[in-house]
Amino acid sequence: MILGRISIFVLKVIMDVVSFLPAMASLLLALLCCALIAKRWGAPPLAGRYASIDGLRGYLAFFVFLHHGCIWYFYVRYGAWNVPPSALYTNFGHASVAMFFMITGFLFYAKLLAARSRGVDWGKLYVSRILRLTPLYLFAMVLLFITVACLSGFRRQETLPALLMHAAQWLMFTSLDAPDLNGIKNTTHIMAGVTWSLPYEWLFYLLLPLLALPLRIMPPWPYLLTSTLVFLSVLTAAIIRQAPVHHFLAFLAGMTAAVLVLSPTFCRLCESRLASIFTVVCIGTACLAFASAHEFGSLLLLSIAFAMIAGGASIFGVLHTAVSRTFGEFAYSIYLLHGLLLFVTFHFVIGRERAMTFSPLLHWSIILLLTPLLVCICFMTFRLIEQPGMRHVNAVTAYFRRISRHAKSSV
């Protein structure tokens, strides 16, 4: 009798589209794939003061994949791209992106804090950002343009000037807009809309020279002028166009964490077992008790948890493992490419008409099957696209410096 009730309960949980079990199964499968990759090709070294952050990235990116995997269940049925009817699955997306912003705010403000005595190599900083984000993004744009061409039957469905303008907007990290391409409605859904966060990343990078001034770091005037113009543009957009700026609170949380980890006492506290428990409680409460990480209470809890992780809380050692470090290495690929994989699977391979008949169990079985494919694809794009760009930072920086010196000597 008891076993029967337990079986019925488990079956109901499994058949619920917003059950946590499919997410757990997919995550475990992803980690298994990462373990095999780490065993065959080796894991990145456990180095630096912020090893826990390196281990965190992969989980955040994969949770965004699960967030959009859940959205697709409802999208094929109702045609509306809305957050899932679940605080957990909603925050798989919202909370993860908020913590990505915190990571950016933390790492780059920490660079400024460390540079108070030795200065900032602004040229190298921006070259590193361009080579880190742009190569994979351009690869994703090629895949997006090919997908749009397939959807439109390889026929031009808007004027050439309009098509070129819309393509240019996409190539500029959708900093101004993410318009429909060649008349394909909701083009942004092909990539699960993930590009919206990248302009915020670039805005923060461009604001760094201004943020350096209170630390008594004086950037060269071209960088400072650009940063000032960007700040005025953001301020104007916030006032006149009422553009959303609350995401900058997540960057501010990361910057605050960068100040906190300067305290040895704080770091010793974060490295304790109790700190890992507290961190898990904060994240769990933020994701389950609040509808979205956009709410202040949720963001505050996530900020506290992130500060603990930045200070050394490894979640009982999980974030320091070789598997987590490997997972984190290709987090950017997971974040940027998973939407394309979901779209190709449900639109071209399965078909929307068929996908809308799937039970929750069958739908999540598809997501589970996509998991190892996603991990393998993203590992390859990291090795073949991301990593080569990162390796050429010094060479490209030196090249531009030679050009600059030559230009100055010619005047």
Helices and strands as residue ranges (DSSP letters): H 2-15, H 20-41, H 51-78, H 87-114, H 122-151, H 160-171, G 187-191, G 194-196, H 197-212, G 213-215, H 221-240, H 248-260, H 264-270, H 273-288, H 296-310, G 318-320, H 322-329, H 331-343, I 344-349, H 352-355, H 360-381, I 382-386, H 387-391, H 393-410
